[in-house]
């Protein structure tokens, strides 16, 4: 199962809104085939593992083999046929599953189909590791909202912008490149009005290959100039505002209530749009709002060795937060935290 989880992780950034899934097929304690879900719309992990067994010339061994898969095999027709049906067709001896699928379209039906066909099923192996791997998928289906990742860079003396709120290169090139890799792995990236106005960010992942995230900007009074990079239609963009609903090429304006339940309205709308994860990159007020509401799953902070003496203060870290890791990235320190 550890190997299956390793394989599953190879699909990071390419399979959303599907989960990352890996599969290993074993005969007499020897792996005879393996596979993972490589890209959304392509064959699932089980199909790729079965095809690997056949390519290796071991098709006759299916009936004596154990299938290890990180998520319950699907039981419905989507972009591809049900994987549970394939395993039944191959008459495998046993299926070992890491996580049950929270998607209502599956949710136990895959396991039921296997057992009704006389295949032994064992589930719940390395559950926590599997949940961490697919935290976005589980958050989306269980909490009915996207997975929220807060990210910022701050100076050694705790500022994220200068006193005039002008763009300031705080983190080093290695940190910025890593940030662009993260963007390629998440569904969306969000900033507030002030950041959009003063930084004019592109919010793409030009320093890293991969799919660009959906851009989200909060502009309650629609005061942002349409000449900003955010409105260049180069990638899908959602502008949440208090006044109008309108679609223009690749840009969607969405009217939303900016009341005391604003975050709830926002995340509900993103859930309905099937966005499973969001990186919140600023500015300070937006980040602090998410922190104050306890609406986050993970925090990543780059700390530079440079100081500027005065400026816009970094968000206040909540009490009870857990430090997961602290590592050096170029000339910066990266600290990651979780709820």
N, C-alpha and C positions, 0 to 999 in steps of 0.2 A: 504493500500500500504506500510505503514511503516513495518507492520508485514511481508509482502511479501519480502521486502528488507532484513529484518533480516534473513529470511529463506534462501534467495539467498546466503548470505555471508557464510553460513555453507558449501558451496561447494568450498570455497577458497583452492587453491592448488591441487584440484582433477579433475577439469573439463576442463582445458585448452587443446586444443585451443578453446573450446566452452566458452561462457560467463557464469557467475554465474546468475542463474534465480530462482526466488521464485514465488509461486502461492498460492493464498488463495481464496476459494470459499465460498460465503456468501449467506445466505437465511434469510430474515427479520432481518438484522443487526446481525446475529449470524454466526460465522464461523462453517461450516459443513464439511470442508475438507481443507487440506493444504499439500504442498509438495515443494521440491526443487530438482534441478539437482544435484545428489549426486556424480556422477563420469562420466568421459568421456566415451561415448559408452553406458551408461545406459539410462533408461527412463528419459525424460525431466520433468521439474517441473509440467507442466499441467497434464501429465499422472499420476504422483504420487499423485497430488491433487484429480483428478477424482477418482482414486482407493481408496483414503482415504474416499471420500464421500460414495462410494459403501460399503466399509468396515464398515462404521458407520451406514449403513442402511438407507441412505437418497437419494438413487438413484432417487426416484420419484420427488425430488425437483429440479432437474437440470433446468427444463423449467422456474422456478421462481427464479433462482439464478443468482448472479453477480460474475464473475470471475475477480479477481485482479491479474495481472501478470506483472513482472518487465520488460519484454522484449516482443516485438511483437511475437506472436506465429509463429513458423516456418511453411512454406508452401511447403516444398520440402522433398523428401526422402533422408535421410542421414544414420546415424547409426540406426535411428528409424523412424517410419512413421511421417507424418506432424501433428503437434499438432493442427493446425487450423482445420484440418479435424475432429479430435476427438471432438473439441468443437462444431462444426457444427452437428456432429452425436448426441451429447447429447442435442442439441437444447437449449443451455443456453440462458438466457434472455439478458444478456449484458456482454461485456468484457471491463475492464478498464486496460489501458496499461501505464506503466511508460515511457519506451523508445521505439522508432521505431528502428528496426534492420538495422544497416548500411551494413550488409552482402548483396551483390548483389543478392545472391540466395533467399533472403527474401525481404528486402527493399520495404515494402508496400504491397507485395503480400499477406501476411498473413491477414492484415487488410482488404484488398479488398475481400478476400475469405469469411471472416466473414460477411461483410456487404452485399455481394451478396446473402448470405444465410438468410438474414433478421435479423441478430443479431446486436443489437446496439453496437457501439464501441466508447469509449472515450479514447483518448490518450493524453500524455503530462502531466501526474500527477507525481509530484516530480521528474521532469526530471533531475535536477542537482545532486540530491542524487543518482539516477540511473547511471548517467555518472561517478560519482566518484567511485562508486562500481566497474564498469566495465571499468575503464579508460584504461586498457591495450587493451581490445577488441575494443574500439572506436578509440584509437590511431592507432592500426594496420590497421583498415579498412579505416579510414578517412585520415590518414597521410602516409599510406603505409610504415610504419616502426615499429619496436618494441618500446614499452614503455621503457624509459631509467631511471634507478634508480641509482644514484651515492651514494656510501657508503664508509666511512672510519672512522677510530678511530685515535684520536690525543691526545697528552699529554696536560697538562694544559698550557704549554708554546708553543704549536703549532707545534709539530713535529709528524711525522707518522712512522719514523724509526730512528735508531741510525746513527751515522756518518759513519759507515762502511756498512750500508744498510743490516745489519743482522736482522733476525727475532726478533721481540720485542713484548712481550705480554703487550699491552697497556690497553686494556679493561678488565673488570672483567668477571667472569664466567657467570653471568646473562646476560651480554651484548653479549657474544659469543653465548650463547644458543639462544637468540633472533635472532641473525644474522643467525643462522642455521635454525630457523623457517622461516625466510624470504626466505632463499634459497629454501625451500620446496614449497614456494608459487609462485616462478617465473620460467620461462621457461629456462633461461640460466644465467651463471655467467661468467664475463670476467676479465682477467688480462693481463698485458703486459709482455714483455720479462724479465725485471729486477726483477719484483715480482716473476715470475715463477722460475728464476734462483737462487735468494737469499733465498726465503721463502720455495721453493719446496712444495707449498700448495696442498692439496687434493681436495679442492673446492667441498666437499660433505656436507651433512647435518647430520653427524653422531651424533650430539647432539640433533636431533629432528626427529621424525618419519615422513615419507612422501617421495614422489618421489624426487630423486636427480636431480638437474638441469643439462642441457647440459653445459659442460665446454668449454669456448672459450679462446684461448691464441693467442696473437699477437706475431709472431716470424718472422719478415721480412726476415732475412738472414739465418734462420734455424740453429741457433747456440745453441739451447737448447738441452741438453743431453736427449737421449731417456730413460734414467733410472729414470727420474723425475716421481713423482706420476701422473702428468697430462697425461702421455703416458702409463699408466698401463692397459688401456682398461676396467677399472672397471665401467666406465660410459661413455656415449657418449661425445666425445671431438672433437672440431673443431680447427685446427691450421691454422690460416691465415698467409700466407707467400708470397714472391714475385717470387717464382721459380717453384713450382710443385703442381699438383693435383694428389692425391693418397688416397686410402682408405685402411686402415689396421685394420681389426677386427672392434673395436668400435671407432677408431680414423680416422678422415677425414682431410687430408691436402688440403687446398683450396688456389689456387693462386689468388692474388689480387693486384691491382695497389696501391702502397704506395705513391701516389702523393698528391697534395694539396687538392684533393677531396676524400681522403682516407676514411673518416668517411661516406661519402655518399655511396661509393662503399660497405663498410662494412654493413651498415644498409640495403641497397638494397638486398644484398645477404642473410642477416638474414631474411628479409621479405619474400623472395622467398622460404626460408626454413621453413616458417610458424612459426617462433619464435616470440611470441607476446611481450615478456618482457625480459630485461637483467639487472642484477645487475652488475655494474662496480665497482670492489673492488681494483683497483690499477694497477700500483703504481701511484706516484705523477704526473709523466709526462702524463700518459694516462688519469687520472682524469682531469688534467688541460686542456688537449686537448678537451675533451668533454665540459668542462666549457667554454673555449674560443670560441668554435664553437656554443655555445648556444644549444647544442644537449643534453638536459636532460629534464625530466619532474618532477623529485623529487630528493631531496638530504637528506640523513640521516647521521648524524655525532655523534659519541660517543666521549665525552670529558672526559678523565681521570683526576683524581686529582693529579696524579704524574707528575713530571717534569724531563727532562733529560739534559737541558741546551743547547745541540747542537745535530744536526742530520739533517734528511731530512725534510724540511718544509712541512706543510700541504698545500693543494691546496688553492688558493686565492678565496674566495667566491665572486661571481659576484654582481655587484650593482643591486638594484631593486628586489632582491630576497625576497620572503615573508616567514617569520617564521610562521609555522603552529602550532608547539607545542614544548614545552621543558619540559621534565619529567626526574625524577630520575630513573635510572636502576641500582640496586645494588649500587656500589660506584661511578658509572659514571653518566654523564648527557647526555641525548639523545635529540638532536635538529633535527627537520624535517622541510624542506623547500620545496616550490614548485614555479613553474614559475609564 
